[in-house]
Amino acid sequence: MSLPVYRFAPSPNGHLHLGHAYSAILNYEAAQKYSGRFLLRIEDIDTARCTPKLQANMLEDLQWLGIKWETPVRRQSGHFEEYAKALQKLDTMGLVYKAYLTRAQIKRFVAEQDKRGTPWARDPDGAPLYPGDHNMLSQQEQADLYKIEAPYALRLNMAKAIEMVGIPLFWQEAHGGKIEAAPAAWGDVVLARKDTPTSYHLSVVLDDALQGVTHVLRGRDLYDATSVHRLLQTLLNLPEPCYEHHDLILGDDGRKLSKSAKDTSLRELRANGMTPSQIKKRLHL
């Protein structure tokens, strides 16, 4: 029997907070408990925001917590060609299209629908489903945008993808049994952009497969996204790991911790004299 493989895959676009510490420790200790492997993956698709300094700080914080990982560390920025090949495979299957609507145009379209009393559907994260260029742009406008190579997103034709794989799809949730996936709730998700050859959804399923990850232990905020990941795994003929979505570490206001909101970082807690054992105690670990 092969050893279980766990991973922690943060994005170095800010400093780690208690929520990251919780997920990292859970994965590391699960790998130790089951005599498995623990991998660290750097999700640095956004090469502008994911700076070398933030990455170095992140590694230092994890080492301070007592976490050890296998080397070399996989950095997504070094594997864009692999993601591009997977995207090309989906494109060859007729499942990818260029989408030109901007966020402002989508917002305007949704507002118009709401005003008419026909609220537009939203995905599990609350974002409006992509309405399709044809709802706002004429064929000539679409042709002109194509001609001038305007910015675009490469989106998955969700309806066609679901038809191709067949429904239902399931994933195995540890302590939760078989869960039926509902990828349609996400609409035509972004797989890449003109200037970025991949997205979180595409890269995460490919990375997990290429690294042999058997157990994906991550936050509850990604529970619904697993539906998209199971669809992509099926389309790309990738292995299916076992999933477990842990509770989130919340702030005093009941909101999940966030780097963008500048919630208290591990570095600040360290500077204030907190020890790794105190961090674990605070996280009830």
Backbone as JSON, one array per atom type, in Angstrom:
{
  "sequence": "MSLPVYRFAPSPNGHLHLGHAYSAILNYEAAQKYSGRFLLRIEDIDTARCTPKLQANMLEDLQWLGIKWETPVRRQSGHFEEYAKALQKLDTMGLVYKAYLTRAQIKRFVAEQDKRGTPWARDPDGAPLYPGDHNMLSQQEQADLYKIEAPYALRLNMAKAIEMVGIPLFWQEAHGGKIEAAPAAWGDVVLARKDTPTSYHLSVVLDDALQGVTHVLRGRDLYDATSVHRLLQTLLNLPEPCYEHHDLILGDDGRKLSKSAKDTSLRELRANGMTPSQIKKRLHL",
  "N": [[0.84, -1.19, 0.0], [0.55, 2.23, -0.87], [2.06, 5.16, 0.56], [0.24, 7.68, 2.37], [-0.19, 10.98, 1.06], [0.13, 14.25, 1.96], [-0.45, 17.82, 1.68], [0.49, 21.29, 1.95], [-0.49, 24.32, 0.68], [0.16, 27.33, 0.28], [-0.32, 30.8, -0.81], [2.14, 33.15, -1.44], [1.37, 35.98, -1.12], [1.12, 37.72, 0.86], [1.44, 37.96, 4.46], [1.46, 34.99, 6.49], [-1.33, 33.94, 8.5], [-3.19, 33.02, 11.5], [-5.08, 31.2, 10.52], [-3.78, 30.0, 8.36], [-1.69, 28.78, 9.76], [-3.13, 26.9, 11.24], [-4.15, 25.15, 9.22], [-1.75, 24.27, 8.05], [-0.48, 22.95, 10.2], [-2.37, 20.95, 10.77], [-2.22, 19.37, 8.42], [0.49, 18.62, 8.44], [0.71, 17.19, 10.85], [-1.12, 15.16, 10.37], [0.14, 13.76, 8.3], [2.34, 12.82, 9.7], [1.09, 11.24, 11.64], [-0.04, 9.16, 10.14], [2.15, 8.02, 9.02], [2.93, 9.16, 6.6], [3.72, 11.27, 3.73], [4.7, 14.72, 3.63], [4.13, 17.6, 1.83], [5.16, 20.8, 0.65], [3.77, 23.34, -1.21], [4.16, 26.09, -3.33], [1.95, 28.45, -4.23], [2.19, 30.52, -6.51], [1.07, 31.88, -8.75], [0.28, 34.47, -9.3], [2.56, 36.43, -10.11], [3.25, 39.05, -9.68], [2.24, 39.93, -7.18], [3.1, 37.94, -5.47], [5.84, 37.98, -3.95], [9.47, 37.45, -3.76], [10.44, 38.11, -1.2], [8.17, 37.94, 0.48], [7.7, 35.25, 0.17], [10.0, 34.14, 1.32], [9.64, 35.0, 3.96], [7.35, 33.57, 4.6], [8.25, 30.88, 4.52], [10.02, 30.99, 6.62], [8.28, 31.46, 8.77], [6.84, 29.05, 8.8], [8.85, 27.21, 9.36], [9.49, 28.1, 11.9], [7.22, 27.28, 13.26], [7.79, 24.66, 13.48], [7.44, 22.95, 11.4], [8.28, 20.64, 8.89], [9.28, 19.88, 5.58], [9.3, 18.09, 2.41], [11.89, 18.37, -0.06], [12.69, 19.08, -3.52], [10.75, 22.14, -3.3], [7.64, 22.58, -4.86], [6.97, 25.13, -7.07], [4.49, 27.02, -8.46], [4.91, 28.97, -10.41], [7.0, 28.03, -11.89], [5.99, 26.15, -13.58], [4.31, 26.79, -15.68], [4.14, 25.93, -18.32], [3.21, 23.31, -18.14], [0.61, 23.67, -17.18], [-0.43, 25.05, -19.33], [-0.45, 23.07, -21.28], [-2.41, 21.32, -20.28], [-4.58, 23.02, -20.42], [-4.69, 23.35, -23.17], [-5.46, 20.8, -23.9], [-8.09, 20.71, -22.93], [-9.13, 22.69, -24.53], [-8.89, 21.54, -27.05], [-10.84, 19.68, -26.78], [-12.99, 21.2, -27.14], [-13.96, 22.8, -25.08], [-13.26, 25.26, -24.12], [-13.41, 28.8, -24.17], [-12.93, 32.2, -25.33], [-13.54, 34.97, -23.3], [-14.73, 38.2, -23.14], [-15.97, 40.16, -21.6], [-15.74, 42.73, -19.21], [-15.19, 43.21, -15.63], [-16.66, 45.41, -14.84], [-18.6, 45.57, -16.86], [-19.96, 43.18, -16.48], [-20.97, 43.63, -13.92], [-22.7, 45.76, -14.49], [-24.54, 44.53, -16.2], [-25.68, 42.6, -14.47], [-26.84, 44.29, -12.58], [-28.81, 45.49, -14.12], [-30.46, 43.3, -14.61], [-31.31, 42.72, -12.02], [-32.75, 45.03, -11.5], [-34.87, 44.68, -13.17], [-36.26, 42.82, -11.86], [-35.52, 40.22, -12.09], [-33.44, 38.53, -10.64], [-29.99, 37.83, -11.08], [-28.25, 34.73, -11.3], [-25.91, 33.58, -8.85], [-22.63, 32.4, -7.91], [-21.39, 29.91, -5.51], [-19.66, 31.48, -3.97], [-20.77, 33.91, -4.08], [-20.39, 35.54, -6.28], [-21.54, 36.86, -9.41], [-22.75, 34.66, -11.98], [-21.09, 34.1, -15.08], [-22.36, 36.01, -17.7], [-22.11, 35.67, -20.43], [-20.73, 36.76, -23.51], [-22.43, 37.36, -25.61], [-24.68, 38.47, -24.52], [-24.19, 41.11, -24.06], [-22.53, 42.14, -26.0], [-22.34, 42.82, -29.48], [-22.06, 40.72, -32.43], [-20.23, 41.89, -34.14], [-18.84, 43.59, -32.4], [-17.64, 41.69, -30.77], [-16.01, 40.46, -32.66], [-14.32, 42.56, -33.3], [-12.97, 42.94, -30.89], [-11.58, 40.57, -30.74], [-9.93, 40.86, -32.93], [-8.23, 43.0, -32.25], [-6.86, 41.87, -30.24], [-7.75, 42.12, -27.55], [-7.82, 42.23, -23.9], [-8.69, 39.17, -22.27], [-10.54, 36.46, -20.72], [-10.06, 32.99, -20.38], [-12.52, 30.72, -20.42], [-14.31, 27.93, -19.02], [-16.62, 26.01, -20.77], [-19.23, 25.3, -19.12], [-21.73, 23.92, -19.28], [-21.37, 22.26, -21.53], [-19.17, 20.79, -20.68], [-20.19, 19.37, -18.49], [-22.09, 17.85, -19.78], [-20.42, 16.27, -21.29], [-18.95, 14.67, -19.43], [-20.94, 13.53, -17.97], [-23.39, 13.28, -15.43], [-24.36, 11.99, -12.25], [-21.47, 13.35, -10.46], [-19.1, 12.56, -7.92], [-17.39, 13.15, -4.76], [-15.11, 11.89, -2.3], [-15.53, 12.59, 0.97], [-13.75, 12.85, 3.86], [-14.94, 11.57, 6.87], [-17.42, 12.33, 6.06], [-18.52, 10.89, 4.06], [-19.77, 9.99, 0.78], [-20.0, 12.65, -1.41], [-22.14, 14.49, -3.48], [-21.16, 16.17, -6.35], [-21.61, 19.54, -7.53], [-21.03, 21.13, -10.0], [-22.24, 22.88, -11.83], [-23.24, 25.03, -10.43], [-21.29, 26.92, -10.41], [-21.08, 28.06, -12.87], [-19.54, 29.28, -15.92], [-16.46, 28.88, -15.26], [-13.31, 30.61, -14.79], [-10.39, 29.58, -16.44], [-7.95, 30.43, -17.26], [-6.1, 33.4, -18.19], [-5.47, 36.03, -20.59], [-2.88, 36.99, -20.06], [-2.01, 35.22, -18.16], [-1.33, 31.88, -17.85], [-2.91, 30.05, -16.43], [-5.28, 29.15, -13.81], [-6.45, 29.16, -10.4], [-8.21, 26.92, -10.09], [-7.53, 25.2, -12.26], [-4.75, 24.79, -11.96], [-4.5, 23.69, -9.38], [-5.69, 21.12, -9.41], [-4.09, 19.86, -11.27], [-1.53, 20.05, -10.12], [-1.91, 18.57, -7.71], [-2.32, 16.04, -8.79], [0.1, 15.56, -10.24], [1.92, 15.62, -8.18], [1.2, 13.48, -6.72], [-0.61, 13.65, -4.62], [-2.64, 12.37, -2.11], [-4.43, 12.98, -0.12], [-6.39, 15.7, 0.41], [-6.49, 18.15, 2.56], [-8.07, 20.83, 3.64], [-9.35, 24.24, 4.03], [-12.78, 24.95, 4.98], [-13.86, 26.86, 3.35], [-13.3, 26.17, 0.79], [-14.85, 24.07, 0.15], [-17.14, 23.98, -1.61], [-15.87, 24.52, -4.02], [-14.69, 22.16, -4.64], [-16.39, 20.76, -6.26], [-15.96, 21.81, -8.82], [-13.32, 21.03, -9.12], [-13.49, 18.24, -9.12], [-14.82, 17.89, -11.52], [-12.93, 18.86, -13.4], [-10.84, 17.07, -12.89], [-11.99, 14.73, -13.84], [-12.4, 15.33, -16.56], [-9.75, 15.67, -17.4], [-8.7, 13.25, -16.89], [-7.5, 12.67, -14.38], [-6.23, 11.47, -11.2], [-8.33, 10.97, -8.3], [-8.2, 12.52, -5.25], [-8.72, 11.94, -1.68], [-10.87, 14.01, 0.16], [-10.91, 16.46, 2.78], [-12.46, 18.91, 4.6], [-11.66, 21.33, 6.74], [-12.79, 23.2, 9.66], [-12.92, 26.81, 9.71], [-10.65, 29.3, 10.95], [-11.77, 31.93, 12.73], [-12.11, 35.53, 13.02], [-12.53, 37.94, 15.71], [-14.83, 39.22, 14.96], [-16.29, 37.31, 13.71], [-15.69, 36.84, 11.1], [-13.91, 35.16, 8.47], [-10.36, 34.78, 8.67], [-8.07, 36.84, 6.85], [-5.52, 37.61, 4.48], [-5.65, 39.84, 2.85], [-7.23, 41.53, 4.31], [-5.52, 42.24, 6.19], [-5.29, 40.83, 8.62], [-4.12, 39.87, 11.9], [-0.85, 38.73, 11.71], [1.28, 35.77, 11.7], [3.88, 36.59, 12.02], [3.67, 38.97, 13.41], [2.59, 38.01, 15.8], [4.71, 36.43, 16.63], [6.64, 38.42, 16.99], [5.56, 39.64, 19.16], [6.15, 37.95, 21.13], [4.92, 35.44, 21.28], [4.92, 31.88, 21.44], [5.53, 28.83, 19.46], [4.17, 26.68, 20.73], [2.23, 28.03, 22.16], [0.79, 29.09, 20.08], [-0.34, 26.75, 19.02], [-1.9, 26.0, 21.19], [-3.7, 28.09, 21.27], [-5.02, 27.56, 18.95], [-6.31, 25.32, 19.63], [-5.03, 22.86, 19.3]],
  "CA": [[0.0, 0.0, 0.0], [1.34, 3.44, -0.96], [1.95, 6.06, 1.7], [-0.61, 8.86, 2.14], [0.56, 12.2, 0.76], [-0.58, 15.49, 2.32], [0.26, 19.02, 1.23], [0.04, 22.62, 2.34], [-0.21, 25.07, -0.55], [-0.19, 28.75, 0.45], [0.1, 31.81, -1.79], [2.94, 34.17, -0.76], [0.97, 37.34, -1.5], [0.91, 38.39, 2.15], [1.98, 37.17, 5.56], [0.6, 33.93, 7.02], [-2.05, 34.23, 9.74], [-3.53, 31.83, 12.29], [-5.79, 30.23, 9.69], [-2.76, 29.24, 7.63], [-1.0, 27.94, 10.73], [-4.03, 25.79, 11.56], [-4.18, 24.2, 8.1], [-0.42, 23.69, 7.88], [-0.23, 22.02, 11.3], [-3.24, 19.79, 10.59], [-1.67, 18.53, 7.36], [1.78, 18.08, 8.87], [0.5, 16.18, 11.89], [-1.81, 14.0, 9.76], [1.17, 13.01, 7.59], [3.14, 12.12, 10.71], [0.25, 10.23, 12.3], [-0.26, 8.01, 9.26], [3.45, 7.66, 8.41], [2.87, 9.59, 5.21], [4.6, 12.32, 3.26], [4.16, 16.07, 3.71], [4.69, 18.45, 0.79], [4.85, 22.23, 0.64], [3.67, 23.85, -2.58], [4.03, 27.54, -3.37], [1.0, 28.83, -5.28], [2.6, 31.88, -6.86], [0.63, 32.22, -10.09], [0.31, 35.93, -9.37], [3.97, 36.73, -9.92], [3.42, 40.44, -9.27], [1.97, 40.07, -5.75], [3.83, 36.91, -4.72], [7.23, 38.42, -4.04], [10.46, 36.59, -3.11], [10.55, 38.44, 0.22], [7.02, 37.35, 1.16], [7.9, 33.8, 0.15], [11.02, 33.83, 2.33], [9.01, 35.19, 5.26], [6.42, 32.47, 4.79], [9.02, 29.69, 4.84], [10.56, 31.21, 7.96], [7.18, 31.27, 9.72], [6.52, 27.62, 8.87], [9.95, 26.57, 10.09], [9.33, 28.49, 13.3], [6.16, 26.44, 13.82], [8.31, 23.31, 13.63], [6.99, 22.15, 10.25], [9.33, 20.24, 7.95], [8.7, 19.42, 4.31], [10.22, 17.52, 1.43], [12.43, 19.27, -1.09], [12.47, 20.51, -3.75], [9.38, 22.65, -3.18], [7.05, 22.9, -6.16], [6.5, 26.5, -7.22], [3.65, 27.03, -9.65], [5.46, 29.87, -11.42], [7.96, 27.29, -12.7], [5.32, 25.07, -14.3], [3.26, 27.35, -16.53], [4.02, 25.13, -19.55], [2.39, 22.13, -17.84], [-0.78, 24.12, -17.11], [-0.82, 25.4, -20.69], [-0.75, 21.82, -21.98], [-3.71, 20.85, -19.8], [-5.57, 23.94, -20.99], [-4.79, 23.03, -24.59], [-6.24, 19.56, -24.0], [-9.5, 21.08, -22.76], [-9.49, 23.47, -25.72], [-9.05, 20.58, -28.13], [-12.12, 19.01, -26.54], [-14.06, 22.17, -27.44], [-14.56, 23.22, -23.81], [-12.69, 26.53, -23.69], [-13.7, 29.93, -25.05], [-12.48, 33.51, -24.9], [-14.61, 35.8, -22.75], [-14.19, 39.56, -23.17], [-16.65, 41.1, -20.72], [-14.98, 43.2, -18.05], [-15.93, 43.14, -14.37], [-17.62, 46.52, -14.84], [-19.7, 45.21, -17.75], [-20.74, 42.13, -15.8], [-21.68, 44.3, -12.83], [-23.79, 46.53, -15.08], [-25.54, 43.58, -16.7], [-26.37, 42.02, -13.32], [-27.66, 45.35, -12.0], [-29.97, 45.65, -14.99], [-31.34, 42.15, -14.37], [-31.91, 42.9, -10.7], [-33.71, 46.13, -11.6], [-36.05, 44.15, -13.86], [-36.93, 41.86, -11.0], [-35.06, 38.87, -12.43], [-32.09, 38.46, -10.07], [-29.06, 36.96, -11.8], [-27.69, 33.68, -10.46], [-24.57, 33.78, -8.31], [-21.95, 31.17, -7.54], [-21.35, 29.7, -4.05], [-18.91, 32.54, -3.32], [-21.54, 35.14, -4.17], [-20.1, 36.28, -7.51], [-22.51, 36.54, -10.47], [-22.3, 33.76, -13.03], [-20.73, 34.84, -16.29], [-23.56, 36.08, -18.53], [-21.85, 35.4, -21.84], [-20.49, 37.97, -24.29], [-23.55, 37.63, -26.52], [-25.72, 39.24, -23.82], [-23.83, 42.53, -23.99], [-21.74, 42.55, -27.16], [-22.8, 42.35, -30.79], [-21.08, 39.87, -33.1], [-19.19, 42.76, -34.67], [-18.02, 44.03, -31.27], [-16.82, 40.54, -30.37], [-15.01, 40.27, -33.71], [-13.36, 43.66, -33.18], [-12.15, 42.67, -29.71], [-10.7, 39.46, -31.13], [-8.98, 41.38, -33.91], [-7.23, 43.85, -31.6], [-6.28, 41.07, -29.16], [-8.12, 42.75, -26.28], [-7.72, 41.32, -22.75], [-9.78, 38.2, -22.18], [-10.39, 35.31, -19.82], [-10.4, 31.71, -21.0], [-13.51, 30.11, -19.53], [-14.8, 26.58, -19.28], [-18.03, 25.89, -21.15], [-19.68, 24.4, -18.07], [-22.82, 23.05, -19.74], [-20.8, 21.27, -22.43], [-18.29, 19.93, -19.89], [-21.04, 18.48, -17.71], [-22.69, 16.91, -20.72], [-19.37, 15.36, -21.75], [-18.57, 13.7, -18.4], [-22.12, 12.91, -17.38], [-23.67, 13.58, -14.03], [-23.67, 12.71, -11.17], [-20.09, 13.19, -10.04], [-19.01, 12.54, -6.46], [-16.07, 13.09, -4.15], [-15.09, 11.24, -0.99], [-15.22, 13.52, 2.05], [-13.41, 12.15, 5.1], [-15.93, 11.77, 7.93], [-18.67, 12.83, 5.51], [-19.03, 9.98, 3.05], [-19.77, 10.37, -0.63], [-20.68, 13.92, -1.63], [-22.42, 14.73, -4.89], [-20.63, 17.45, -6.84], [-22.56, 20.4, -8.23], [-20.2, 22.13, -10.7], [-23.06, 23.86, -12.56], [-23.47, 26.19, -9.58], [-20.21, 27.88, -10.61], [-21.11, 28.65, -14.2], [-18.35, 29.13, -16.77], [-15.33, 29.34, -14.45], [-12.09, 31.04, -15.48], [-9.31, 28.6, -16.43], [-6.71, 31.17, -17.51], [-6.32, 34.72, -18.77], [-4.56, 36.33, -21.7], [-1.52, 37.16, -19.57], [-1.72, 34.21, -17.14], [-1.72, 30.62, -18.48], [-3.63, 29.12, -15.57], [-6.06, 29.7, -12.7], [-6.39, 28.29, -9.22], [-8.92, 25.66, -10.32], [-6.79, 24.33, -13.17], [-3.42, 24.43, -11.44], [-4.55, 22.88, -8.15], [-5.96, 19.71, -9.72], [-2.93, 19.32, -11.97], [-0.46, 19.92, -9.13], [-2.2, 17.45, -6.82], [-2.11, 14.81, -9.54], [1.52, 15.39, -10.56], [2.67, 15.39, -6.94], [0.73, 12.26, -6.08], [-1.33, 13.96, -3.38], [-3.74, 11.43, -1.89], [-5.37, 13.56, 0.84], [-6.47, 17.16, 0.37], [-7.04, 18.63, 3.83], [-8.05, 22.28, 3.45], [-10.41, 24.97, 4.71], [-14.18, 24.79, 4.6], [-14.21, 27.83, 2.33], [-13.07, 25.56, -0.52], [-15.72, 22.89, 0.04], [-17.94, 24.02, -2.84], [-14.98, 24.51, -5.18], [-14.35, 20.76, -4.93], [-17.22, 20.32, -7.38], [-15.24, 22.18, -10.05], [-12.1, 20.23, -9.18], [-13.85, 16.88, -9.54], [-15.15, 17.95, -12.94], [-11.68, 18.98, -14.15], [-10.12, 15.8, -12.76], [-12.62, 13.75, -14.73], [-12.12, 15.74, -17.94], [-8.33, 15.52, -17.7], [-8.32, 11.89, -16.52], [-6.58, 12.77, -13.25], [-6.69, 10.71, -10.03], [-9.17, 11.68, -7.33], [-7.77, 12.36, -3.85], [-9.75, 12.03, -0.65], [-10.96, 15.39, 0.65], [-11.41, 16.78, 4.12], [-12.52, 20.36, 4.72], [-11.69, 21.65, 8.17], [-13.4, 24.47, 10.05], [-12.07, 27.98, 9.55], [-10.31, 30.11, 12.12], [-12.47, 33.2, 12.54], [-11.72, 36.67, 13.84], [-13.48, 38.3, 16.77], [-16.07, 39.67, 14.33], [-16.94, 36.18, 13.07], [-15.28, 36.77, 9.7], [-12.72, 34.34, 8.31], [-9.14, 35.56, 8.59], [-7.68, 37.12, 5.47], [-4.32, 38.41, 4.3], [-6.03, 41.12, 2.24], [-7.8, 42.38, 5.37], [-4.41, 42.51, 7.11], [-5.5, 40.26, 9.95], [-2.87, 39.67, 12.63], [-0.02, 37.7, 11.08], [2.15, 34.99, 12.58], [5.08, 37.38, 12.28], [3.33, 39.91, 14.49], [2.45, 37.23, 17.03], [6.08, 36.08, 17.01], [7.3, 39.64, 17.48], [4.97, 39.96, 20.47], [6.64, 36.98, 22.1], [4.17, 34.19, 21.33], [5.71, 30.71, 21.05], [4.77, 27.85, 18.67], [3.25, 25.91, 21.58], [1.11, 28.91, 22.48], [-0.02, 29.15, 18.86], [-1.12, 25.51, 18.97], [-2.9, 26.05, 22.26], [-4.71, 29.06, 20.85], [-5.78, 26.93, 17.88], [-6.89, 24.08, 20.21], [-4.36, 21.72, 18.69]],
  "C": [[0.88, 1.25, 0.0], [1.08, 4.35, 0.24], [1.01, 7.22, 1.37], [0.26, 10.1, 1.93], [-0.33, 13.41, 1.05], [0.22, 16.68, 1.8], [-0.35, 20.27, 1.85], [0.46, 23.54, 1.21], [-0.63, 26.53, -0.42], [0.27, 29.61, -0.72], [0.89, 32.89, -1.06], [2.63, 35.58, -1.25], [0.64, 38.18, -0.27], [1.47, 37.5, 3.23], [0.97, 36.14, 6.07], [-0.07, 34.38, 8.32], [-2.4, 32.93, 10.45], [-4.27, 30.77, 11.48], [-4.83, 29.37, 8.88], [-2.03, 28.29, 8.57], [-1.83, 26.7, 11.05], [-4.0, 24.72, 10.47], [-2.84, 23.51, 7.92], [-0.15, 22.63, 8.96], [-1.09, 20.77, 11.15], [-2.68, 18.83, 9.55], [-0.38, 17.85, 7.79], [1.59, 16.97, 9.89], [-0.24, 14.96, 11.36], [-0.8, 13.13, 9.01], [2.03, 12.21, 8.57], [2.36, 10.97, 11.34], [0.11, 8.98, 11.46], [0.99, 7.6, 8.5], [3.49, 8.01, 6.93], [3.9, 10.66, 4.88], [3.9, 13.67, 3.39], [4.89, 16.96, 2.71], [4.29, 19.9, 1.02], [4.84, 22.67, -0.82], [3.45, 25.36, -2.53], [3.13, 27.93, -4.54], [1.22, 30.31, -5.63], [2.28, 32.22, -8.32], [0.7, 33.72, -10.32], [1.73, 36.39, -9.08], [4.23, 38.17, -9.49], [3.26, 40.59, -7.75], [2.74, 39.07, -4.9], [5.33, 37.18, -4.84], [8.18, 37.44, -3.35], [10.57, 36.86, -1.61], [9.39, 37.83, 1.01], [7.15, 35.82, 1.23], [8.91, 33.39, 1.21], [10.45, 33.98, 3.74], [8.08, 34.04, 5.6], [7.16, 31.19, 5.2], [9.6, 29.79, 6.25], [9.49, 30.98, 9.03], [6.85, 29.8, 9.9], [7.61, 26.86, 9.61], [9.87, 26.87, 11.58], [8.27, 27.66, 13.99], [6.62, 25.0, 14.02], [7.91, 22.38, 12.5], [8.17, 21.89, 9.31], [8.69, 19.64, 6.71], [9.77, 18.85, 3.4], [10.7, 18.6, 0.47], [12.72, 18.46, -2.35], [10.99, 20.88, -3.59], [8.86, 22.99, -4.57], [6.51, 24.33, -6.13], [5.73, 26.6, -8.54], [4.22, 27.9, -10.77], [6.48, 29.17, -12.32], [7.33, 26.21, -13.56], [4.2, 25.57, -15.21], [3.06, 26.52, -17.8], [3.13, 23.9, -19.32], [0.91, 22.52, -17.79], [-1.3, 24.46, -18.51], [-1.17, 24.16, -21.5], [-2.11, 21.26, -21.57], [-4.83, 21.72, -20.37], [-5.78, 23.64, -22.47], [-5.61, 21.76, -24.81], [-7.73, 19.85, -23.88], [-10.0, 21.86, -23.97], [-9.73, 22.55, -26.91], [-10.37, 19.83, -28.01], [-13.3, 19.95, -26.79], [-14.71, 22.75, -26.2], [-14.11, 24.59, -23.34], [-13.07, 27.63, -24.69], [-13.18, 31.23, -24.46], [-13.68, 34.34, -24.45], [-14.06, 37.21, -22.55], [-14.84, 40.52, -22.19], [-15.78, 41.46, -19.52], [-15.83, 43.06, -16.78], [-17.0, 44.23, -14.32], [-18.83, 46.2, -15.72], [-20.59, 44.14, -17.11], [-21.58, 42.74, -14.69], [-22.88, 45.07, -13.36], [-24.92, 45.62, -15.58], [-26.37, 43.01, -15.55], [-27.29, 43.04, -12.68], [-28.93, 45.57, -12.81], [-30.97, 44.51, -14.78], [-32.06, 42.3, -13.04], [-33.0, 43.97, -10.73], [-35.01, 45.65, -12.26], [-36.82, 43.13, -13.03], [-36.59, 40.42, -11.32], [-33.62, 38.71, -11.95], [-31.22, 37.43, -10.79], [-28.44, 35.96, -10.83], [-26.26, 34.0, -10.04], [-23.97, 32.45, -7.89], [-21.89, 31.03, -6.03], [-20.55, 30.76, -3.29], [-19.62, 33.89, -3.4], [-21.29, 35.97, -5.41], [-21.12, 35.9, -8.59], [-21.93, 35.58, -11.5], [-22.03, 34.57, -14.3], [-21.92, 34.83, -17.26], [-23.35, 35.73, -19.99], [-21.72, 36.69, -22.64], [-21.7, 38.36, -25.13], [-24.65, 38.45, -25.85], [-25.43, 40.73, -23.76], [-23.1, 43.04, -25.22], [-22.34, 41.99, -28.45], [-21.72, 41.45, -31.4], [-19.92, 40.7, -33.64], [-18.26, 43.24, -33.55], [-17.11, 42.9, -30.79], [-15.7, 40.31, -31.37], [-13.92, 41.34, -33.61], [-12.42, 43.43, -31.99], [-11.14, 41.56, -30.0], [-9.58, 39.97, -32.02], [-7.88, 42.2, -33.25], [-6.55, 43.15, -30.43], [-6.5, 41.74, -27.8], [-7.95, 41.75, -25.12], [-8.93, 40.4, -22.67], [-9.49, 37.19, -21.08], [-10.74, 34.07, -20.63], [-11.29, 30.96, -20.01], [-13.9, 28.71, -19.99], [-16.27, 26.64, -19.67], [-18.65, 24.83, -20.22], [-20.75, 23.43, -18.55], [-22.28, 21.92, -20.62], [-19.92, 20.28, -21.68], [-19.1, 18.91, -19.09], [-21.68, 17.42, -18.61], [-21.66, 15.85, -21.15], [-19.04, 14.29, -20.71], [-19.76, 12.94, -17.86], [-22.21, 13.24, -15.91], [-24.5, 12.42, -13.49], [-22.18, 12.41, -11.06], [-20.07, 13.24, -8.51], [-17.57, 12.77, -6.02], [-16.21, 12.45, -2.78], [-14.64, 12.24, 0.04], [-14.95, 12.72, 3.32], [-14.42, 12.54, 6.18], [-17.27, 12.26, 7.39], [-19.26, 11.94, 4.43], [-18.94, 10.53, 1.64], [-20.6, 11.63, -0.82], [-20.91, 14.13, -3.12], [-21.94, 16.12, -5.3], [-21.7, 18.21, -7.6], [-21.81, 21.5, -8.97], [-21.01, 23.2, -11.43], [-23.29, 25.12, -11.76], [-22.42, 27.27, -9.79], [-20.25, 28.55, -11.97], [-19.81, 28.43, -14.94], [-17.12, 29.7, -16.06], [-14.13, 29.71, -15.32], [-11.02, 29.95, -15.33], [-7.95, 29.26, -16.63], [-7.1, 32.56, -18.02], [-5.27, 34.98, -19.84], [-3.11, 36.38, -21.22], [-1.13, 36.16, -18.48], [-2.23, 32.86, -17.63], [-2.45, 29.62, -17.6], [-4.45, 29.88, -14.54], [-5.91, 28.76, -11.52], [-7.01, 26.93, -9.51], [-8.1, 24.7, -11.17], [-5.48, 23.86, -12.55], [-3.5, 23.5, -10.23], [-4.82, 21.41, -8.45], [-4.77, 19.07, -10.42], [-1.78, 19.09, -11.0], [-0.69, 18.71, -8.22], [-1.95, 16.11, -7.52], [-0.63, 14.55, -9.79], [2.36, 15.11, -9.33], [2.2, 14.15, -6.19], [0.02, 12.48, -4.77], [-2.53, 13.03, -3.24], [-4.82, 12.0, -0.97], [-5.3, 15.08, 0.79], [-7.23, 17.62, 1.61], [-6.93, 20.15, 3.81], [-9.29, 22.91, 4.08], [-11.79, 24.76, 4.13], [-14.6, 25.76, 3.49], [-14.0, 27.29, 0.92], [-13.93, 24.32, -0.76], [-16.47, 22.88, -1.29], [-17.07, 23.98, -4.09], [-14.56, 23.1, -5.56], [-15.19, 20.22, -6.08], [-16.54, 20.62, -8.72], [-14.0, 21.29, -10.21], [-12.39, 18.79, -9.6], [-14.19, 16.84, -11.03], [-13.87, 18.0, -13.78], [-10.86, 17.7, -14.06], [-10.68, 14.75, -13.72], [-12.31, 14.07, -16.19], [-10.68, 15.46, -18.34], [-7.8, 14.13, -17.33], [-7.25, 11.88, -15.42], [-7.12, 11.96, -12.07], [-7.46, 11.59, -9.06], [-8.63, 11.46, -5.92], [-8.98, 12.3, -2.92], [-9.72, 13.44, -0.08], [-11.42, 15.45, 2.1], [-11.33, 18.29, 4.28], [-12.71, 20.73, 6.19], [-12.38, 23.0, 8.42], [-12.4, 25.61, 9.9], [-11.79, 28.64, 10.89], [-10.9, 31.5, 11.86], [-11.92, 34.29, 13.46], [-12.77, 36.95, 14.9], [-14.83, 38.74, 16.21], [-16.81, 38.55, 13.6], [-16.59, 36.0, 11.61], [-14.03, 35.9, 9.6], [-11.49, 35.24, 8.15], [-8.69, 35.7, 7.15], [-6.41, 37.95, 5.44], [-4.68, 39.8, 3.77], [-6.61, 42.09, 3.26], [-6.77, 42.73, 6.44], [-4.69, 42.04, 8.54], [-4.14, 39.94, 10.59], [-2.09, 38.48, 12.08], [0.77, 36.93, 12.12], [3.39, 35.79, 12.95], [4.85, 38.39, 13.41], [3.22, 39.18, 15.82], [3.82, 36.81, 17.55], [6.79, 37.27, 17.63], [6.8, 40.03, 18.87], [5.31, 38.9, 21.52], [5.89, 35.66, 22.16], [5.04, 33.05, 20.81], [4.88, 29.77, 20.2], [3.78, 27.04, 19.51], [2.04, 26.74, 21.98], [0.19, 29.08, 21.27], [-0.93, 27.93, 18.78], [-2.23, 25.5, 20.02], [-4.03, 26.98, 21.87], [-5.6, 28.47, 19.76], [-6.44, 25.64, 18.34], [-6.33, 22.84, 19.56], [-3.45, 21.05, 19.7]]
}
